[in-house]
């Protein structure tokens, strides 16, 4: 990115490319090339956007599916009339099949040395003596692609957006990173373990994800046998209930009277007027309970490694024409309009 220094850069798009390449490396030990080619490879991002838009609407009115993408006659007509229309499943399938073929063409010795998600699944097959069905293998791998990029990109955008726009926080975070670097606590490429030793970074991540949780739909649960009483209202067994994380995250009785403000220090008990443990229980960015997002730790790892790496090397300034970003909400609350300028820092 050094060739982009001093120019307005669409940071939001670059973060999406990074998240996709990172999940490719984690899943297949190979980046897809979004950052190198600086484009949407096989229109994958466009396809996923369409899929999320569709799922966001039809997922709430499921009977519509049989008349739309679930209607094979309609889909056959669509494929003839618009062969290049976004199809995230078909695109992801092609990418996964290509990676599977490349994996199986390698000799077993080089494959055994890999430490990616696909190698883990193949290793489970060898140790367990039974082969994972093609359908299950495809589902596991495609879930990484379809769900593992947007969520991380959204959270990364949130962190950079709120930190860049608050110079006090920006300077405090940069100082923490610089001090750790001078003390020899950061490798050339920041490791996940090293990022966990940056306490201000960690609460900046948490606060940004509180301010802008990626999932914008209610996190639904089904009332169990015996029913339940909520807010003086009895709900019988089988009732679907849900809450939007963004609503809970702005609840002033939980997060304080300044809940609408970005203030990382609220997560430090000595500097907070709220119960931090109670705030932790109500932080629903990755869901809660047994249905917590299984990719949570991967996303936190990607953010923890990437953000100090960038802030250690570059100084960032807001460069958009508008003072705030744009957000479109369907399944995810996806941001755009995040232009910044990069300046190489003198670290001597």
N, C-alpha and C positions, 0 to 999 in steps of 0.2 A: 504493500500500500504506500510505499515511500514516494512513488510517482504522483500520488494524489495530494501530497502536502501542499497546503495553502489554497486548495480548491474546495468549493462546496461539495460535500460527499453525501450521498443518500445512505446514511449510516444504517437505517432500518433495513434496507435491502441487503447490505453487506452482512448484517447480523443474521439474516435469514440464510444467506449462502453459507456462512460459517456453521450455523446449526446443522444444516444439511450435510456438509462435508464432515463435521464431527461425528454425526450419527452413522455416516458411512464408514468412518474409521473404526468406530466402536463395534459395528455390526460385521464388517467384512475386512477390516484392516486395510481399507482402501477408500480414499476420498473420491467423491463423484466428480469433482472438478468445477464446482460452482464458482469458487473464488479464483481459480486459475483462469477460467474462461470468462468470468465476470458476466454470466448470463444464467438464465433459468434453463438448466439442462433438461431436454425433452419436455419442456413446459410443465415440469413436475409441480412447481409451486402454484402455477395457474390452475392446474388440475385439482390440487388439494383444496385451493380456495373455493373452487366450484363445488367440490364434494362437501365441504363444511357448510357452505351456503344452503345446499340441498338438504343435508342432514339437519341443519338448524331449523328448517321449516317443516319438512316432512317427518322429522323425528317427533314433532309435537302433534302432527296430524297423520299418523302412520297409514291410515287407509288410502291416502293419496298415492302411496308408492305403487300400488298395483296399476294405477292409471298413468304413471310417469316412467321412471327408470325401471320399475318392475314389470313393465309391459314390453314383452319381447318383440311384438309387432312394431310398436312405436320405436323401439331401440334399433331395429333393423332398418327402418325408414330413416332414422336419424343418422345412422352410420353411412348410408348412401348419400344423403343430402349434405351432411356436414362431417366428412371423414376426419377432419382435424379438430373437431369439438373436444373440449377438455374431458378426459376420462382418467381420473387419478388411479383407479384400480388397475386398468390396463397398463398404464405407464409404470406404476410401481411393480406390477407383475413382470414386465419386460426387464426392468432393472434388476430385480431379485433373481430371475432365471439366469441372466447374464452372469451375475456374481456367483451363483451356485455352480454354473458350468465352469467358470474359471477356477473355482476352488477345487472341484473334482478332477480337473486336469493336472493339478499340481501333484508332485510326488508326495507320498505320505509323510516323509521325514520333514519337509518344509511345512506341511500343513499342521503337523503335531506341535511345531514350535510357535504357532500363532496363538494369540491371546485375545481373540475377538469373540463376539456372540455366536457367530456361526461355528467357529472352532469348538466352542463349548458344547453346542448342540450335537455336533458330530462326535465329540468325545463322550457325551452321554450315551450315544448310540453304541459306541464301542464297549464302554464299560458295562452297559446294561444288557448288551446282547440282542437288543431289538431295535429295528429301524423306525425312526419317526416317519409317519406317513407324509407324502408330498404335500397334502393339504395342510396338515398341522405345521410342517416346516415353513410353508409359504405364509401361513397366518402369523407365526411368530416373527418372521423377518419383516413382513410388510407392516406389521404393527409398529415396529421401530421407525420405519420410514414415514408412515402416515401420521403417527402421533408424536414422534420424538423430535421433530424439527420446529414446528410452529410454536409449540408451548415454550421451548427454550428461547426462541427468537423473541417472542413477546415479552418474556421476563427480562431478557437482556436489554431490549429497548426501554423497558420501564426503568431499569437501574440507570442507564446512561441519561435518559431524559430527565429524571428527577435530580440526579447528581450534577449534571452539567448546568441545570437551571438554578441551582442553589450553590453559589460560590463558596459559602462557608463550609458546606458539607464537602464540596469538591476539594478544597484546599486541605481539609482535615484528612480526607481519605488519601489524597496524594502524599501528604506528609507521612502517614502511616506506612505506605508502600515504600517511599524513599528511605525511611529509617530502617525498615526491614532489609531493604536492598543493601544499604551501606554496612549493615551489621553482618552481611553474608548469609542472611536467612532465606534468600530467594535464589533459586537456580536460574540458569539462563532462560529456561522455559519453566515458568512457575508450576510447581506440582500442586495437586489437590491438597496434600497434607500441609504444604506450606501456606496455602490460602486459608486453611482452617486456623492458622496461628495469627491471622489478621482480624482481630475482633471488630474493628470498625467496619471493615469490608463486610463481614458477616451480618451485621445489623443493618447495613445499607441494603444488602440483598433482601433481607426480611421485610424492611420497611417499604421498599419499592414494590415487592410482590403483594404487600398489604394494600398499597394504594391502587395497584392495577393487577388484579388477578386475571390470569389468561382466560379461564373458562367463564363464560358469561351467562350460562344457563343454570337453572336450579339444580343442585346436587340432590337427586331424588332418592327417597327411601320409601319402603312399603311398611305401613303400620302392621305390627305383628298381631298374633292372636290375643284377644282380650281388649284390643283397642288402646287408645291413649288419649289423655286430655292435654291439649295445648292451648295456652292463652284462654282458659275458661271455655274451651270448645271441645266437646267429645268427638273423636274421630274413630270410626269403627275399623276393625281389622281389614286389611286390603286397600285402605285409602293410600293414595300416592301423595307424599308430602315432599317438600323441597325448599331449599333456601339458596338465594344467590349470594355467593361469597362476597361480592362487592358491597352488598347491603350490610352484611355482618361486619365487614372490615371498616365501615364508617360509623359503626354504632358507638356513640359517645359514652355510653355507660360502660363499655368494655375498653375502648382505646383512648378515652379521655376527651375533654371538651375541644381539643385541637385535632380530632380524628381526621378532619379533612385536609390537614397539613402534612407535608413530608418532613418528618423529624425522626431520624434514626435513633436518637438518644432515648426515645420512649421505651426501647427494649433493654435499657440499662436500669435496673431496679432503683439504684440510688438517684437516678435523674428522671424517674417517671412518677407520675401521680396515679398510676394504675397498677394493678396486680399483673406482673409480667407473665406469671404462670397461667393466669386466666386468659391473657392475650394469646399465649401460645396455643391454648386449647381452642381458641376461636379463629385461628389463622387457617383458612380453608383454601389457600391457593392450590394445594395439591389434593384437596379433598380431606377426608377424615375417616378414622376407624379402619375397618377391614377393607374398605374400598379406596384407601389412599392410593394415589397414582404410583404404579410400580416403577415408573421411570424417574421418580423424584430425585433420587441420589445422583443419577446420571446428569440431570439438568443442573443441579446445584454444583456438581463437579465442573461441568463445562463453563458455567458462569464464574466460579471461583478461580479457575485457571486463566480465563480470557481477560477479565476486567483489569486485574493488576498488571497483566502483560501489556495491555494497551496504555494504561495510565502511566506506567513506568517509562514508556518510550515516547508518548505523544502528549501534547496539550490540546484539549478539545474546546471549541467554542461553538455556541449555537449559531447557525447560519441560515435558518429557514426564513422565508419571507414573512411567515405568520409567527406570532409569539408562542403558539402551542401546536401540538401535533393534531392529526385527525385520527379518529377512532371509528371503525365500523364493527358492529357487533352482530354476529349470527351465532355460530357455535363458540367461537373464540372472539375476544375483544382485540381485534388486530389493528395496529397503529400504522400510520404512514405520515409522510411530510417531516421526517426527522433528518434534516440536513445540518451537517456540522463541518467545521474546518479543522484539519489536523496540522499541528506544528510540531516538528521534531524537537524534543527537549535536549538541552545541554546538561548531561548528567555528570560532568567532570567535577 
